[in-house]
Amino acid sequence: MTDQQLQQLVETISAESFQRPFCHRAYFNRRLQTTGGRYHLKSHNIDINPKMAQDQSVLAGVIKHELVHYHLHQMGQSGKHNTSAFKQLLKAVGGSRYAPRMDQQYRYLYQCEHCGQQYPRQRRLNVQRYVCSKCRHRLKVVNSPVTK
């Protein structure tokens, strides 16, 4: 999906779900890692994580979430997550409250030597210091990235 297709999708979702036009830019931002999207208060543009485009229902939910921020801000109301107006409008249009984790990859994989419990991790773990949480036996490194 290109930025132009995303722009058209955002405009159609805004017209169908909110009955209001979306008059600013929507584009993919590859630097977004942990969030599904972002609404900019100053420029009124919307960034979308390209990983969300893998599933169309997830993408529509994230777009609706960001459009709730957009339309509440355009109406002069607070677009914060904890306000009742935000929660009501999000529920009315069927947007997603949280973005799901998409395509998360772990760098390290540890396994208990005794019971086989696995521990996927992003950061390295000191196997001399930490033990299995189930049986308290030692951990071993199963998979780690190549060091240069």
ABEGO torsion letter per residue (X at the ends): XBAAAAAAAAAAAAAAAAGBBBABBBBBBAABAABABBBBAAAGBBBBBAAAAABAAAAAAAAAAAAAAAAAAAAGBBABAABAAAAAAAAAAGBBABBBBBGBBBABBBBBAAAGBBBBBABBBBAAABBBAAAGBBBBBABBBBBX
